[in-house]
Amino acid sequence: QCRFIFPDNLLGISWVDSSWIPILNNGSVLDYFSERSNPFYDRTCNNEVVKMQRMTLDHLNQMVGVEYILLHAQEPILFIIRKQQRQSPTQVIPLADYYIIAGVIYQAPDLGSVINSRVLTAVHGIQSAFEEAMSYCRYHPSKGYWWHFKDEEEREKTKPKAKKKEEPSSIFQRQRVDALLLDLRQKFPPRFVQQKPGEKPVPVDQIKKEPEPVPEAVKTEEKETVKNAQSAGAKGPPEKRMRLQ
């Protein structure tokens, strides 16, 4: 599928020819790389021209175009081959690097591919973490939000079941109802007021505010009540009347 969408992307494939592996060295590795079945090799490169004309690889410096060179070698395990665009004998532009490990050829990823792969891996991990966290999230209109983990289920199964007292309402319900009532009261203020239970409701506009009592009058009334109580205590209890048989 990747080859169909991105035909030039060769990062997901590899190539090997087991017959060449015992004789791989610095002198034969370019011939091994130039095999016709190798998908990483470009047939229009200067190496193919030099090979057809039976010239040495030193003539590549005098040509212009795409060429392959041996960049690094660590016999017999590791070889690195570079594909580059030669513009002059002293100026080249690197196009791609290929590394050969134990005879298997891979294309080295560029910086953009590495960053893209790391970002996708990180995003996948973060998305998986969010999905797992959301699986433990619970919601109920009377309780609100809470976390419910699998360990808690096992603990609840092992614990002895105790009867829970059913409360008439929760704190969440009371706070929500108070907020709704306050909002309704502000939007629709009362027009009638019932001053005492059993009385007929009276419009709010007709209610008269009673004047507050003067502090001095209140004090004189308190003094009179105290004097009356003292005089009643001085007289003593009333005399008992005799019963008639």
C-alpha positions in Angstrom: 0.0 0.0 0.0 2.8 2.4 0.8 4.5 1.7 -2.5 1.2 2.5 -4.3 0.7 5.8 -2.5 4.3 6.9 -2.4 6.1 5.1 -5.3 9.4 7.0 -4.5 9.4 6.1 -0.8 11.8 3.1 -0.4 12.2 3.3 3.4 10.0 0.3 4.1 11.8 -2.2 1.9 15.1 -4.0 1.9 17.1 -6.1 -0.6 19.7 -8.9 -0.3 21.5 -11.4 -2.5 22.9 -14.2 -0.4 25.4 -15.3 -3.1 27.3 -12.0 -2.7 27.6 -12.0 1.1 30.8 -14.2 1.5 32.7 -12.0 -1.0 31.6 -8.6 0.1 34.5 -6.1 0.6 35.5 -2.6 -0.3 36.2 -3.4 -3.9 33.1 -5.5 -4.6 30.4 -3.7 -2.6 29.6 -1.2 -5.4 29.3 -4.1 -7.9 26.9 -5.8 -5.4 24.9 -2.6 -5.1 24.6 -2.2 -8.9 22.8 -5.5 -9.3 19.8 -5.2 -11.6 17.4 -6.6 -9.1 18.4 -4.0 -6.5 15.5 -1.4 -6.3 17.7 1.3 -4.8 20.0 1.4 -7.9 19.4 4.0 -10.6 20.2 2.6 -14.1 20.8 6.1 -15.5 23.6 6.9 -13.1 27.2 7.7 -14.1 28.4 4.4 -12.5 26.5 2.5 -15.1 28.1 4.5 -17.9 31.6 3.9 -16.5 30.8 0.2 -16.1 29.6 -0.1 -19.7 32.7 1.7 -21.0 35.0 -0.4 -18.8 36.6 2.7 -17.1 37.7 3.1 -13.5 35.7 4.9 -10.9 38.1 7.8 -10.9 36.4 9.0 -14.1 33.3 9.8 -12.0 34.9 13.1 -10.8 35.1 14.3 -14.4 31.4 13.6 -15.2 28.1 15.5 -14.3 25.0 13.7 -13.0 23.9 11.1 -10.5 26.6 8.8 -9.1 27.1 6.3 -6.2 30.2 6.2 -4.0 31.4 4.2 -1.0 31.2 6.6 1.9 32.2 4.3 4.8 33.2 0.7 5.2 33.6 -1.6 8.2 34.4 -5.0 6.8 32.6 -7.4 6.7 29.5 -6.1 8.5 28.8 -2.5 7.6 29.0 -0.5 4.4 27.5 2.9 3.7 26.9 4.0 0.1 25.9 7.6 -0.9 23.9 8.7 -3.9 24.8 12.2 -4.9 24.4 14.7 -7.7 27.7 15.8 -9.1 27.8 19.3 -10.6 31.5 19.8 -10.9 34.7 18.0 -9.9 34.6 19.8 -6.5 30.9 20.3 -6.0 28.3 17.6 -5.2 24.8 17.5 -3.6 24.0 14.4 -1.4 20.6 12.8 -2.4 20.4 9.7 -0.2 22.4 7.3 1.9 22.2 3.5 1.9 23.7 1.2 4.5 24.5 -2.5 4.1 24.4 -4.6 7.2 25.3 -8.3 6.9 24.5 -8.1 3.1 21.0 -6.5 3.6 20.6 -3.1 1.9 18.4 -0.5 3.5 17.8 3.2 2.7 18.7 5.6 5.5 15.7 7.8 6.5 16.0 11.6 6.1 15.5 14.0 8.9 11.9 14.8 7.9 11.0 11.1 7.9 12.6 10.6 11.4 10.8 13.6 12.9 7.5 12.6 11.3 7.8 9.0 12.6 8.7 10.2 16.2 5.8 12.7 16.2 3.3 10.1 15.0 4.6 7.7 17.7 4.2 10.3 20.4 0.7 11.3 19.2 -0.4 7.7 19.1 0.9 7.2 22.7 -0.9 10.4 23.9 -4.1 9.4 22.2 -4.0 5.9 23.7 -3.5 7.4 27.1 -6.5 9.8 26.7 -8.7 6.9 25.5 -7.7 4.8 28.5 -8.4 7.7 30.9 -11.8 8.3 29.3 -12.7 4.6 29.8 -12.4 5.2 33.6 -14.5 8.4 33.7 -18.1 8.1 34.9 -20.9 10.6 35.2 -24.3 10.6 36.9 -26.7 13.6 37.2 -27.0 13.2 40.9 -23.3 12.6 41.6 -21.4 14.4 38.9 -18.1 13.1 37.6 -15.8 10.6 39.2 -13.1 8.0 38.4 -13.9 4.3 38.4 -10.9 2.0 38.2 -10.8 -1.8 37.9 -8.8 -2.2 41.1 -11.7 -0.6 43.0 -14.1 -3.2 41.6 -11.9 -6.0 42.9 -11.7 -4.3 46.3 -15.4 -3.7 46.5 -16.0 -7.4 45.7 -13.7 -8.5 48.6 -15.1 -6.1 51.1 -18.2 -7.1 53.1 -21.3 -5.4 51.9 -22.7 -2.8 54.3 -26.1 -1.1 54.1 -25.7 2.5 52.8 -27.9 5.2 54.2 -29.9 6.8 51.5 -29.8 10.5 51.8 -32.8 12.5 50.5 -30.5 14.6 48.3 -26.8 15.1 47.7 -24.7 18.3 47.9 -24.5 18.5 44.2 -28.4 18.4 43.9 -28.9 21.0 46.6 -26.4 23.4 45.2 -27.8 23.0 41.7 -31.5 23.4 42.8 -30.5 26.6 44.8 -28.8 28.0 41.8 -31.8 27.3 39.6 -34.3 28.8 42.1 -32.1 32.0 42.5 -32.0 32.3 38.7 -35.8 32.0 38.4 -36.3 34.5 41.2 -34.2 37.0 39.5 -35.9 36.5 36.1 -39.5 36.4 37.6 -39.7 38.4 40.8 -42.8 37.6 43.1 -45.9 39.8 42.7 -47.9 38.6 45.7 -46.7 38.0 49.2 -48.5 36.0 52.0 -47.5 37.7 55.2 -49.0 35.0 57.6 -50.0 31.4 56.9 -53.7 31.2 56.2 -54.1 34.8 55.1 -54.9 36.0 51.6 -51.9 36.9 49.4 -51.3 40.6 49.1 -49.6 42.4 46.1 -46.1 43.5 46.8 -46.9 47.1 46.0 -49.6 47.4 48.7 -47.4 46.3 51.6 -46.7 49.2 53.9 -43.6 49.2 55.9 -44.2 49.8 59.6 -42.2 52.5 61.2 -39.5 51.3 63.5 -40.2 51.9 67.3 -38.3 54.7 69.0 -35.7 53.3 71.4 -36.9 55.5 74.3 -40.5 54.3 74.1 -39.3 50.7 74.1 -37.3 51.4 77.3 -40.3 53.0 79.1 -42.5 50.0 78.3 -39.9 47.6 79.6 -39.7 49.6 82.8 -43.5 49.5 83.3 -43.6 45.7 82.9 -40.8 45.3 85.4 -42.7 47.5 88.0 -46.0 45.6 87.5 -44.2 42.3 88.1 -42.5 43.6 91.3 -45.9 44.9 92.7 -47.6 41.6 92.0 -44.8 39.7 93.8 -45.1 42.0 96.9 -48.9 41.4 97.4 -48.4 37.6 97.7 -50.6 34.8 96.4 -54.4 35.2 96.6 -56.4 33.7 99.5 -58.0 30.4 99.2 -61.8 30.2 99.3 -63.6 27.6 101.3 -65.6 24.9 99.5 -69.3 24.6 100.2 -70.4 21.0 100.8 
